[in-house]
Amino acid sequence: MYRSIRRANISRLGFTFRLSSSMISRIVRTSLDRIRQDRFLSNIVILLCGSLAVGAVNYLYQFLMARMLTVAVYGELQTLLAIFTVTAIPTATLATVLVKYTADFKAKNQPNKIYSLFLILTKKTSVAAVAFFALFAIFSGQIARFINLDSVWPLLILGIVFLFSFPSSINLGIIRGLQKFKELSVISLISALLKVAFSVLLVKLGFAINGAVGAITLAALVSYLLYFYPLKFLFKRQKEEVQVKEIGRYSFPVFFSLLFIALLCNVDIILVKHFFSAQTAGEFGALAMLGNVIYFMAGPVAGVMFPMAADAHSSLKHPAKILKKAICLTALIGLGIVIFYFIIPDLIINILIGGKFLAISKYLGWFGLSMFLYSLVALLANYFLSVGKAMGAYLVGIGSLLQIVFIYIFHTSLWQIIWIMNGSMLLALFLLIFYFIRIYYLCPKN
């Protein structure tokens, strides 16, 4: 009797397991079907998977540099990267403008205009690239003194990127506007892997900060060449008239929006390097790297949202539907990471960048919170650009300019820097939300 009861129980357990497996399988299939049917979600999954892979490799670069360089030199690297982000705003502007106009032409089935835009801007930016590099080289001495660098060579090596980053931004913007996220993810991954390989080799050979920066320049050159592959179909097209003046007018709000977004996230690193010791600046650079993990994880959401919202706006649909999904995903990703930063900061620091940076553990949660707020600010600012609303740029500018002013006045401790960052991000976010409510007619009425 015992054996029969036991067999019956085992049979019931087997049936329950098969039923549970069947239910899970059905749920997974339903979820996958839903993702395939929703273009926004499917693009998010593609770009998120690609960005996670690229982010992991980029983190490997940071991980290796944090261990191979001293704390002070690592702080120099983070400062140089922040300067590059700010000075690269013209190229980022080009890419963003092209995302919108490529998405517009794609929605109207005008591939010849995309080709014409590619030709016109590639010719114009070749001269601009040389001029920008020359200007950057002339002022490299003053920049080096401001951030307390002993040599201008790291700045000059990084400045070489401008020679091909201008035309590269054109290719990148068109690829994003065409929503070729698979190709974009593959090229970004190859570039990130090459950056790691070059950096390890050059630092091992004794080039230190010059090697770490030189790896970025070499990887950027390779990615520029690879960007031509997804665009090869364009070269079979014919020229068609494009209104370049209209594009130029749109470029101004884009430039200021990206400038203020970049300042909001990078000016703190530059000013800390100016006002604090090399050791403290290095620790703050490590803190910034960990905080940027939040933006790296949430950034793909804005990357997918921009061309899709621009497409929807051009097609007289409701881009705010896409924004709502983007906000939910950004909040889910950002808050999840912030919670871990508050709960187990020591463990995260030990695993990710090593015990020599444990002094920053008390700041990590609050710095992470500021980067979560920044992710939402960047998302909303990009949304306003995608639907042609310039005011969003200047609202972000209020937050970034106040941050600069307050850090210049109050910089006796890193706590002051972090509280100023959180306050500036929060102010910019509130202003953008209020502006969105003012233009609520972009939302669907049903």
C-alpha positions as CSV (number, residue, x, y, z in Angstrom):
1,M,0.0,0.0,0.0
2,Y,2.8,2.4,0.9
3,R,4.5,1.7,-2.5
4,S,1.2,2.4,-4.3
5,I,0.8,5.7,-2.5
6,R,4.4,6.6,-3.2
7,R,3.9,5.8,-6.9
8,A,0.8,7.9,-6.9
9,N,2.6,10.9,-5.3
10,I,5.5,10.6,-7.7
11,S,3.0,10.5,-10.6
12,R,1.2,13.6,-9.3
13,L,4.6,15.4,-9.0
14,G,5.5,14.4,-12.5
15,F,2.2,15.7,-13.8
16,T,2.6,18.9,-11.9
17,F,6.1,19.4,-13.2
18,R,5.0,18.7,-16.8
19,L,2.1,21.1,-16.3
20,S,4.4,23.8,-14.9
21,S,6.9,23.3,-17.7
22,S,4.1,23.6,-20.2
23,M,2.8,26.8,-18.6
24,I,6.2,28.3,-18.5
25,S,6.9,27.3,-22.1
26,R,3.5,28.9,-23.2
27,I,4.3,32.1,-21.3
28,V,7.7,32.4,-22.9
29,R,6.3,31.8,-26.4
30,T,3.6,34.4,-25.8
31,S,6.1,36.9,-24.5
32,L,8.4,36.3,-27.5
33,D,5.5,36.7,-29.9
34,R,4.5,39.9,-28.2
35,I,8.0,41.3,-28.5
36,R,8.2,40.3,-32.2
37,Q,4.9,42.1,-32.9
38,D,5.9,45.2,-31.1
39,R,8.6,47.0,-33.2
40,F,9.6,49.2,-30.3
41,L,10.2,46.2,-27.9
42,S,11.9,44.1,-30.6
43,N,14.3,47.0,-31.4
44,I,14.9,47.6,-27.7
45,V,15.8,43.9,-27.2
46,I,18.2,44.0,-30.2
47,L,19.9,47.2,-29.1
48,L,19.8,46.3,-25.4
49,C,21.5,43.0,-26.1
50,G,24.1,44.7,-28.3
51,S,24.6,47.5,-25.7
52,L,25.0,45.0,-22.9
53,A,27.7,43.2,-24.8
54,V,29.4,46.5,-25.8
55,G,28.9,47.8,-22.2
56,A,30.5,44.7,-20.8
57,V,33.5,45.1,-23.1
58,N,33.8,48.8,-22.3
59,Y,33.6,48.0,-18.7
60,L,36.5,45.5,-19.2
61,Y,38.5,48.4,-20.7
62,Q,37.7,50.5,-17.5
63,F,38.4,47.4,-15.3
64,L,41.8,46.8,-16.9
65,M,42.8,50.5,-16.9
66,A,41.8,50.9,-13.2
67,R,44.2,48.0,-12.4
68,M,47.0,48.7,-14.8
69,L,47.2,52.5,-14.1
70,T,47.7,54.3,-10.8
71,V,44.7,56.0,-9.1
72,A,46.0,59.4,-10.2
73,V,46.6,58.4,-13.8
74,Y,43.2,56.7,-13.9
75,G,41.7,60.0,-12.8
76,E,43.5,61.7,-15.7
77,L,42.0,59.1,-18.1
78,Q,38.4,59.8,-16.8
79,T,39.0,63.6,-17.1
80,L,40.2,63.2,-20.7
81,L,37.2,61.1,-21.6
82,A,34.9,63.8,-20.0
83,I,36.6,66.5,-22.1
84,F,36.3,64.5,-25.2
85,T,32.6,63.9,-24.6
86,V,32.0,67.7,-24.3
87,T,34.2,68.7,-27.2
88,A,32.6,66.0,-29.4
89,I,29.2,67.7,-29.2
90,P,29.5,69.0,-32.9
91,T,29.9,65.4,-34.1
92,A,27.1,64.2,-31.8
93,T,24.9,67.0,-33.2
94,L,25.5,65.8,-36.7
95,A,24.6,62.2,-35.9
96,T,21.5,63.3,-34.0
97,V,20.3,65.6,-36.8
98,L,20.8,62.8,-39.3
99,V,18.8,60.3,-37.2
100,K,15.8,62.6,-37.4
101,Y,16.0,63.5,-41.1
102,T,16.9,59.9,-42.1
103,A,13.9,58.7,-40.1
104,D,11.7,61.3,-41.9
105,F,12.9,60.3,-45.3
106,K,12.5,56.7,-44.5
107,A,9.0,57.2,-43.3
108,K,8.2,59.0,-46.6
109,N,10.1,56.4,-48.7
110,Q,12.7,58.8,-50.1
111,P,16.0,56.9,-50.1
112,N,17.5,59.1,-52.8
113,K,17.4,62.1,-50.3
114,I,19.2,60.0,-47.7
115,Y,22.0,59.4,-50.2
116,S,22.1,63.1,-51.2
117,L,22.3,64.1,-47.6
118,F,25.2,61.6,-47.0
119,L,27.2,63.1,-50.0
120,I,26.6,66.7,-49.1
121,L,27.5,66.5,-45.4
122,T,30.5,64.2,-45.9
123,K,32.1,66.8,-48.2
124,K,31.3,69.7,-45.9
125,T,32.5,67.9,-42.7
126,S,35.9,66.9,-44.1
127,V,37.1,70.5,-44.0
128,A,35.4,71.0,-40.6
129,A,37.2,68.0,-39.2
130,V,40.7,69.4,-40.0
131,A,39.8,72.8,-38.7
132,F,38.4,71.4,-35.4
133,F,41.5,69.3,-34.8
134,A,43.8,72.3,-35.4
135,L,41.7,74.4,-33.0
136,F,41.8,71.6,-30.4
137,A,45.6,71.3,-30.8
138,I,46.1,75.1,-30.4
139,F,44.2,75.2,-27.1
140,S,45.6,71.9,-25.8
141,G,48.2,73.6,-23.7
142,Q,45.6,75.7,-21.8
143,I,43.4,72.7,-21.3
144,A,46.3,70.7,-19.9
145,R,47.1,73.4,-17.4
146,F,43.5,73.7,-16.3
147,I,43.2,70.0,-15.5
148,N,46.8,69.8,-14.1
149,L,48.2,67.5,-16.8
150,D,52.0,67.4,-17.1
151,S,51.9,66.8,-20.9
152,V,49.7,67.8,-23.8
153,W,50.4,64.5,-25.7
154,P,47.3,62.7,-24.3
155,L,45.1,65.5,-25.5
156,L,46.7,65.6,-28.9
157,I,46.4,61.8,-29.4
158,L,42.7,62.0,-28.4
159,G,42.2,65.0,-30.7
160,I,43.2,62.9,-33.7
161,V,39.8,61.3,-33.4
162,F,38.2,64.5,-34.7
163,L,39.9,64.0,-38.1
164,F,37.5,61.1,-38.8
165,S,34.8,61.4,-36.2
166,F,33.0,64.1,-38.2
167,P,32.4,61.8,-41.3
168,S,31.9,58.9,-39.0
169,S,29.0,60.7,-37.2
170,I,27.3,61.0,-40.6
171,N,27.4,57.3,-41.1
172,L,26.3,56.6,-37.6
173,G,23.3,58.9,-37.7
174,I,22.0,57.4,-41.0
175,I,22.4,53.9,-39.6
176,R,20.4,54.8,-36.5
177,G,17.8,56.7,-38.6
178,L,17.3,53.6,-40.8
179,Q,16.9,51.6,-37.5
180,K,19.6,49.1,-38.5
181,F,20.2,48.2,-34.9
182,K,21.7,44.8,-35.5
183,E,24.5,46.1,-37.7
184,L,25.1,49.0,-35.3
185,S,25.4,46.6,-32.4
186,V,27.9,44.4,-34.2
187,I,30.1,47.3,-35.3
188,S,30.1,48.8,-31.8
189,L,31.1,45.4,-30.3
190,I,34.0,45.0,-32.7
191,S,35.2,48.6,-31.9
192,A,35.0,48.0,-28.1
193,L,36.9,44.7,-28.4
194,L,39.7,46.4,-30.4
195,K,39.8,49.2,-27.8
196,V,40.5,46.7,-25.1
197,A,43.1,44.8,-27.1
198,F,44.9,48.0,-28.2
199,S,44.8,49.5,-24.6
200,V,46.3,46.4,-23.0
201,L,49.1,46.2,-25.6
202,L,50.0,49.8,-25.5
203,V,49.9,50.2,-21.7
204,K,51.9,47.0,-21.3
205,L,54.5,48.5,-23.7
206,G,54.9,51.4,-21.2
207,F,52.8,54.1,-22.9
208,A,50.5,54.5,-19.8
209,I,47.9,57.3,-20.3
210,N,49.0,57.8,-23.9
211,G,48.4,54.1,-24.6
212,A,45.0,54.1,-22.9
213,V,43.9,57.2,-25.0
214,G,45.6,55.9,-28.2
215,A,43.5,52.7,-28.1
216,I,40.4,54.8,-28.2
217,T,41.6,56.7,-31.3
218,L,42.6,53.5,-33.1
219,A,39.3,51.7,-32.3
220,A,37.3,54.8,-33.5
221,L,39.1,54.7,-36.9
222,V,38.2,51.1,-37.4
223,S,34.6,51.7,-36.5
224,Y,34.4,54.5,-39.0
225,L,35.5,52.2,-41.8
226,L,33.1,49.5,-40.7
227,Y,30.1,51.9,-40.7
228,F,30.2,51.9,-44.5
229,Y,29.1,48.3,-44.8
230,P,25.4,48.8,-43.7
231,L,25.2,51.8,-46.0
232,K,26.5,50.1,-49.2
233,F,22.9,50.0,-50.6
234,L,22.9,53.8,-50.7
235,F,25.6,54.0,-53.4
236,K,23.2,52.6,-55.9
237,R,20.9,55.5,-55.5
238,Q,20.7,58.8,-57.4
239,K,21.0,62.4,-56.1
240,E,17.9,64.3,-55.2
241,E,17.5,67.9,-54.0
242,V,17.6,68.3,-50.2
243,Q,16.9,71.5,-48.2
244,V,20.1,71.8,-46.3
245,K,19.2,75.2,-44.8
246,E,16.3,73.6,-42.9
247,I,18.6,71.0,-41.5
248,G,21.0,73.8,-40.4
249,R,18.2,75.5,-38.5
250,Y,17.3,72.3,-36.7
251,S,21.0,71.7,-35.8
252,F,21.1,74.7,-33.4
253,P,18.7,73.4,-30.8
254,V,20.2,69.9,-31.2
255,F,23.7,71.3,-30.5
256,F,22.7,73.1,-27.4
257,S,20.6,70.2,-26.1
258,L,23.5,67.8,-26.5
259,L,26.0,70.3,-25.1
260,F,23.9,70.8,-21.9
261,I,23.3,67.1,-21.6
262,A,27.0,66.4,-21.9
263,L,27.9,69.2,-19.4
264,L,25.3,67.9,-16.9
265,C,27.1,64.6,-16.8
266,N,30.8,65.5,-17.4
267,V,31.6,68.9,-16.0
268,D,31.7,67.5,-12.5
269,I,34.6,65.3,-13.4
270,I,36.5,68.1,-15.1
271,L,36.0,70.5,-12.2
272,V,36.9,67.9,-9.6
273,K,40.2,67.3,-11.4
274,H,40.8,71.1,-11.3
275,F,39.9,71.7,-7.7
276,F,40.9,68.5,-5.9
277,S,44.1,66.5,-5.5
278,A,45.1,63.9,-8.1
279,Q,44.2,61.1,-5.6
280,T,40.7,62.4,-5.0
281,A,40.2,63.1,-8.7
282,G,41.1,59.5,-9.4
283,E,38.7,58.2,-6.8
284,F,35.9,60.5,-8.2
285,G,36.7,59.2,-11.7
286,A,36.1,55.6,-10.5
287,L,32.9,56.8,-8.9
288,A,31.8,58.3,-12.2
289,M,32.6,55.1,-14.1
290,L,30.4,53.1,-11.8
291,G,27.7,55.7,-11.9
292,N,27.8,55.6,-15.7
293,V,26.9,52.0,-15.7
294,I,23.3,53.1,-15.1
295,Y,23.4,55.3,-18.2
296,F,25.1,52.7,-20.2
297,M,22.3,50.2,-19.3
298,A,19.5,52.6,-19.8
299,G,20.9,54.5,-22.8
300,P,19.8,52.0,-25.5
301,V,16.2,52.9,-24.6
302,A,16.7,56.5,-25.7
303,G,18.7,55.3,-28.7
304,V,15.7,53.2,-29.9
305,M,13.1,55.8,-28.9
306,F,14.6,58.7,-30.9
307,P,14.2,57.4,-34.5
308,M,10.9,55.7,-33.7
309,A,9.4,58.8,-32.1
310,A,10.7,60.9,-35.0
311,D,9.2,58.4,-37.5
312,A,5.8,58.4,-35.6
313,H,5.8,62.2,-35.5
314,S,6.4,62.5,-39.2
315,S,3.7,59.9,-39.9
316,L,1.2,61.9,-37.8
317,K,1.0,59.2,-35.2
318,H,1.4,59.5,-31.4
319,P,5.1,59.6,-30.4
320,A,4.2,59.9,-26.7
321,K,3.1,56.2,-26.7
322,I,6.8,55.4,-27.4
323,L,8.0,57.8,-24.7
324,K,5.8,56.1,-22.1
325,K,7.3,52.7,-22.8
326,A,10.8,54.2,-22.8
327,I,10.3,55.9,-19.4
328,C,9.0,52.6,-17.8
329,L,12.0,50.7,-19.1
330,T,14.5,53.3,-18.0
331,A,13.0,53.5,-14.5
332,L,13.1,49.7,-14.3
333,I,16.7,49.4,-15.3
334,G,18.0,52.5,-13.4
335,L,16.3,52.0,-10.1
336,G,17.3,48.3,-10.0
337,I,21.0,49.3,-10.2
338,V,20.6,52.2,-7.7
339,I,19.2,49.8,-5.1
340,F,22.2,47.5,-5.4
341,Y,24.5,50.5,-5.1
342,F,22.9,51.5,-1.8
343,I,22.7,48.0,-0.4
344,I,26.1,46.4,-1.3
345,P,28.5,49.2,-2.4
346,D,31.7,47.6,-0.9
347,L,31.0,44.3,-2.7
348,I,30.4,46.0,-6.0
349,I,33.5,48.2,-5.8
350,N,35.7,45.2,-4.8
351,I,34.4,43.1,-7.7
352,L,34.3,45.8,-10.4
353,I,37.3,48.0,-9.8
354,G,39.3,46.7,-6.9
355,G,39.8,47.4,-3.2
356,K,42.0,50.4,-3.7
357,F,38.8,52.4,-4.5
358,L,36.8,51.3,-1.4
359,A,37.0,54.9,-0.1
360,I,34.2,55.8,-2.5
361,S,31.7,53.3,-1.2
362,K,29.8,55.8,1.0
363,Y,29.1,58.0,-2.1
364,L,28.1,55.2,-4.5
365,G,24.4,55.1,-3.9
366,W,23.8,58.8,-4.0
367,F,26.0,59.2,-7.1
368,G,24.1,56.4,-8.7
369,L,20.8,58.2,-7.9
370,S,22.1,61.3,-9.7
371,M,23.0,59.2,-12.8
372,F,19.5,57.6,-12.7
373,L,18.0,61.2,-12.8
374,Y,20.4,62.0,-15.6
375,S,19.1,59.1,-17.6
376,L,15.6,60.4,-17.3
377,V,16.7,63.9,-18.2
378,A,18.5,62.7,-21.3
379,L,15.6,60.5,-22.3
380,L,13.1,63.4,-22.2
381,A,15.5,65.8,-23.9
382,N,16.0,63.4,-26.7
383,Y,12.2,62.9,-27.0
384,F,11.7,66.7,-27.5
385,L,14.4,66.7,-30.1
386,S,12.8,63.9,-32.0
387,V,9.5,65.8,-32.2
388,G,11.1,69.1,-33.1
389,K,10.6,70.9,-29.8
390,A,13.7,73.1,-29.1
391,M,12.7,74.3,-25.7
392,G,13.7,71.1,-24.0
393,A,17.4,71.9,-24.8
394,Y,17.3,75.2,-22.9
395,L,15.6,73.7,-19.9
396,V,18.4,71.2,-19.6
397,G,20.8,74.1,-19.9
398,I,19.4,75.7,-16.7
399,G,20.3,72.6,-14.7
400,S,23.8,72.3,-16.3
401,L,24.7,75.9,-15.8
402,L,23.5,76.0,-12.2
403,Q,25.6,72.9,-11.6
404,I,28.8,74.6,-12.9
405,V,28.1,77.8,-10.8
406,F,27.4,75.9,-7.6
407,I,30.5,73.6,-8.0
408,Y,32.7,76.6,-8.6
409,I,31.3,78.1,-5.3
410,F,31.0,75.0,-3.2
411,H,33.8,72.4,-3.6
412,T,35.3,71.7,-0.2
413,S,34.2,68.0,-0.3
414,L,32.9,65.3,-2.7
415,W,29.6,65.3,-0.7
416,Q,29.0,68.8,-1.9
417,I,29.7,67.8,-5.5
418,I,27.3,64.9,-5.3
419,W,24.5,66.9,-3.7
420,I,24.9,69.7,-6.3
421,M,24.7,67.0,-9.0
422,N,21.5,65.5,-7.6
423,G,19.9,68.9,-7.2
424,S,20.8,70.0,-10.7
425,M,19.5,66.8,-12.3
426,L,16.3,66.9,-10.3
427,L,15.6,70.6,-11.3
428,A,16.2,69.8,-15.0
429,L,13.9,66.7,-14.7
430,F,11.1,68.8,-13.1
431,L,11.4,71.5,-15.8
432,L,11.2,68.9,-18.6
433,I,8.2,67.1,-17.0
434,F,6.4,70.5,-16.7
435,Y,7.2,71.3,-20.3
436,F,5.8,67.9,-21.4
437,I,2.6,68.5,-19.6
438,R,2.3,71.9,-21.3
439,I,2.5,70.2,-24.7
440,Y,0.3,67.2,-23.7
441,Y,-1.4,67.3,-27.1
442,L,1.4,65.1,-28.3
443,C,0.0,62.4,-26.2
444,P,-2.7,60.1,-27.6
445,K,-6.2,61.3,-26.8
446,N,-7.7,57.8,-26.4
